[in-house]
Amino acid sequence: MRIFPPNKIFVSESQIHGLGVFSNAFIKEGEIIEECPIFDLKTKKTEDVKNLLGYSFYWPLEENYETLVTSWGWGNLYNHSDTPNAGWKSDMEKKIFVFFALK
Protein backbone atom coordinates (compact mmCIF):
# COMPACT_ATOMS: atom_id res chain seq x y z
CA MET A 1 0.00 0.00 0.00
CA ARG A 2 1.17 3.52 -0.79
CA ILE A 3 -0.38 6.70 0.51
CA PHE A 4 0.76 9.91 -1.12
CA PRO A 5 0.74 13.20 0.81
CA PRO A 6 -1.92 15.66 -0.28
CA ASN A 7 -0.77 18.50 -2.50
CA LYS A 8 -3.82 20.80 -2.47
CA ILE A 9 -4.01 21.52 1.26
CA PHE A 10 -2.00 23.08 4.05
CA VAL A 11 -2.46 23.49 7.81
CA SER A 12 -2.51 26.94 9.36
CA GLU A 13 -3.98 28.83 12.27
CA SER A 14 -7.72 29.26 11.99
CA GLN A 15 -9.66 32.28 13.17
CA ILE A 16 -12.30 29.87 14.45
CA HIS A 17 -10.69 26.71 15.88
CA GLY A 18 -6.93 26.98 16.48
CA LEU A 19 -5.48 24.93 13.62
CA GLY A 20 -7.36 24.23 10.41
CA VAL A 21 -6.92 22.62 7.01
CA PHE A 22 -7.08 25.02 4.06
CA SER A 23 -6.83 24.60 0.32
CA ASN A 24 -4.15 26.16 -1.85
CA ALA A 25 -5.83 24.97 -5.08
CA PHE A 26 -9.38 24.36 -6.27
CA ILE A 27 -10.84 21.11 -4.90
CA LYS A 28 -14.00 19.95 -6.63
CA GLU A 29 -16.94 18.32 -4.88
CA GLY A 30 -16.29 14.62 -4.31
CA GLU A 31 -12.54 14.90 -4.89
CA ILE A 32 -10.33 13.04 -2.43
CA ILE A 33 -8.48 15.52 -0.24
CA GLU A 34 -6.39 13.10 1.80
CA GLU A 35 -6.09 9.43 2.73
CA CYS A 36 -5.07 8.91 6.37
CA PRO A 37 -4.01 5.68 8.06
CA ILE A 38 -5.97 4.82 11.19
CA PHE A 39 -4.63 4.31 14.69
CA ASP A 40 -6.81 1.86 16.63
CA LEU A 41 -7.51 3.10 20.16
CA LYS A 42 -8.33 -0.47 21.22
CA THR A 43 -11.60 0.60 22.83
CA LYS A 44 -14.96 -1.03 23.10
CA LYS A 45 -18.21 0.73 22.26
CA THR A 46 -18.91 1.41 25.93
CA GLU A 47 -15.48 2.75 26.88
CA ASP A 48 -14.98 6.44 27.44
CA VAL A 49 -12.36 8.38 25.50
CA LYS A 50 -12.86 11.85 26.99
CA ASN A 51 -9.22 12.74 26.42
CA LEU A 52 -9.79 12.30 22.67
CA LEU A 53 -13.26 13.83 22.46
CA GLY A 54 -13.55 15.37 19.01
CA TYR A 55 -10.49 13.47 17.75
CA SER A 56 -11.82 9.94 17.61
CA PHE A 57 -13.90 8.27 14.91
CA TYR A 58 -16.20 5.27 14.81
CA TRP A 59 -14.56 2.51 12.76
CA PRO A 60 -15.89 1.54 10.37
CA LEU A 61 -18.21 4.47 9.65
CA GLU A 62 -21.55 2.79 10.16
CA GLU A 63 -24.16 2.23 12.83
CA ASN A 64 -22.56 -1.04 13.97
CA TYR A 65 -19.03 0.29 14.35
CA GLU A 66 -16.41 -2.01 15.85
CA THR A 67 -14.06 0.33 17.69
CA LEU A 68 -12.87 3.90 18.05
CA VAL A 69 -9.83 5.03 16.13
CA THR A 70 -7.91 8.22 15.54
CA SER A 71 -6.10 9.42 12.47
CA TRP A 72 -2.59 10.01 11.28
CA GLY A 73 -2.05 12.80 8.77
CA TRP A 74 -4.28 15.85 9.05
CA GLY A 75 -7.40 13.77 9.68
CA ASN A 76 -7.98 15.05 13.21
CA LEU A 77 -8.16 18.64 11.99
CA TYR A 78 -11.13 18.13 9.64
CA ASN A 79 -14.82 18.63 10.42
CA HIS A 80 -14.82 20.76 13.54
CA SER A 81 -17.49 22.95 11.97
CA ASP A 82 -21.28 22.74 12.06
CA THR A 83 -21.13 23.07 8.26
CA PRO A 84 -18.05 21.04 7.26
CA ASN A 85 -16.41 21.19 3.84
CA ALA A 86 -15.07 17.63 4.10
CA GLY A 87 -16.64 14.23 4.64
CA TRP A 88 -14.99 10.89 5.24
CA LYS A 89 -15.48 7.21 4.65
CA SER A 90 -13.80 4.03 5.85
CA ASP A 91 -11.65 2.05 3.44
CA MET A 92 -11.70 -1.33 5.16
CA GLU A 93 -9.25 -2.98 2.78
CA LYS A 94 -6.50 -0.38 3.24
CA LYS A 95 -7.52 0.51 6.84
CA ILE A 96 -7.53 4.21 6.05
CA PHE A 97 -9.82 7.21 6.21
CA VAL A 98 -10.64 8.81 2.89
CA PHE A 99 -11.44 12.50 3.33
CA PHE A 100 -13.27 14.10 0.40
CA ALA A 101 -14.75 17.48 -0.49
CA LEU A 102 -18.46 17.96 0.26
CA LYS A 103 -18.68 21.23 -1.64
N, C-alpha and C positions, 0 to 999 in steps of 0.2 A: 504494500500500500504506500502511496505517496500523497502527501498533502502539501500543496503549494501555498505560500503565504499570499494573502490578498494584496492586490496592487491598486485598488480603487478607494481604499479607506486609510484613515489615520486616526490616532487617539490624541485628544487634546482636552484641556480644561473646558468644562461646559458651564454656561451661565446658570444652568438649572440644577445639575446633579453632580458636581465634582468633575469626574472624568467622563468623557463621552466618545462615541465613535462617529466620525464625520467622513463624508465622501470628498475626494479630490478629483472625481470624474463622474460623469453621468452614469447612474445605475438604473436600469430599466426595471419595471415591475416584474417580479418573478425571477430575476437574475440572482444567481448565487453570489453572496457577498463574501462568505468565509465558510470553510469547513474546519471544525474544531474537534480534536479528540476529547473523549470524555474521561473523567476521573471519578471512579465509583467510590462513593462515600461509605459503602458497606453498611447501609442503614435498612431497616425494615419500614414498612408503611407507617407504623405507629410510633417510630422513634422521632424524637425532637431534634431539630438541627438549628436552633435559634441563632447560633453563632454564624450560620451561613444563610440566614433569612434573606431572600432576595437574590441569592447567588447559587441556589440549588435548583435543579430541574427534575421533574418526574422522568424516569427512563423505563421503557420507551414512552414517547408522548402519546398516551392513550389513557382511557379511564382505568384500565387494569394495569397500571404501571408496576414494575417489579422493584425498583429501588430509587433512591435519590442519587444524583450525580452532580458534579460541577464540571466546568469547562476549562480547558487550556485555551490558548489563543486569546482573542478579545471577547469571547462568548459571554463572559460575566458582565460586560459593559453594555450589552444590548437590552432593549425593552424595559427600561425603567421609566417609561412614559405611559400615560393613560391612552395615548394615541400613537403607538409605536410605528416606526417605519420599517421594522424588520420582523419577520416571523422565523420559526425554526421547525425542523422536523428531525426525527430520529432516523439514522441510517444504521440499521441493525447489523448489516453485513460488515461494514467498516468500523462500527462502534464509534461513530462521530455524530456531532450536531451538524446540520446544514442550515446556515442562516441565509435567508433570502429576502429580497426587497418586497415589501407589501404595496408600495406606491412609489 
